[in-house]
Every structure is written in structure tokens, then in C-alpha cells.
Amino acid sequence: MARQDKEVSSCYMGCLATSGRKIERTIARIYDDALRPLGVKATQVSLLVHVGLMGPVAAKDLVPAMSIDQTTLSRNLEKLEAGGLVAIDEGDDRRTRPVSLTPAGRKLLREVRPVWERTQDRVRELLGADVAETLVLAAERLGRGT
């Protein structure tokens, strides 16, 4: 039995997928904890920022920009629309309807900014500046390659 355990574990030691998920979950938890008093999660803030930068933008164009799947995007857009943070206008179908920030969405982003910046500083400190920069560069490189 011990031999099988070594064989199995050797396949996953240093696994980039496992390590990446662990990093993502841990960092997301830190941001979510910081943003909780504002009633928003890090994924929702990221979506608001993308809509603000790209908008009005077809929902389908947010999928590659954010490296998320359509289901996750739709679920988050529904929550943001219900909260009055984004507006989704008429289009040919749900994926092509233009999404834009509402005044409430812009106001929330202004409120989020100092919390986000403090949290960013905290995560950079936990990781170390060199590792934090490496993660940013790795995300950019992988984003271009997929």
C-alpha cells in the first residue's frame, strides 16, 4: 500500500494545476474577507472593472477577457444586475446583450478602491514582491497563450 501511495503522490507533487488552484482560492479568500463589508466578492469587483473598462460590452466578449466560463459569467452578471450595479440592454440573445456599469456600480467601485488597494498591498507582502510580480507575469503570459 505504501508503494502505491508514493506512486500516486509523485504524480501530483509540484502539480501546477493544484498549486494554481490553491493560490487562487487563498488569495480570493483574503480579498473576499476584506470586501465583505461592502457586500461584494472579488470576482464581482473584477467583473465590474472589466465592464467599466470595456463597456458597453457584449457579455460574450467578457469570457475571454476574464478567462472565465459562460456559466460563471452569467451567474455573476445576474447578481450584479439584480443589485443595480450593471445594466444589460436589449440584444439578439443573452450573450450579445451590451452590459454597462450603472451609477451605483461606479459608486461601488469608488468605495471598493481603497479596500482593494490595501488588500493588494497585504497579499504582495504575504507573497513577497518578487513572487507577486512573477504571478502577474505568469497570468499575462498564460492569457496570451490560450
Buried (B, 14 or more C-beta within 10 A) or exposed (E): EEEEEEEEEEEEEEEEEEEBEEEEEEBBEBBBEBBEEBEBBBBBBBBBBBBBEBBBBBBBBBBEEBEBEEEEBBEBBEBBBEBEBBBBEEBEEEBEBBBBBBEBBEEBBEBBEEBBEEBBEEBBEEBEEEEBEEBEEEEEEEEEEE
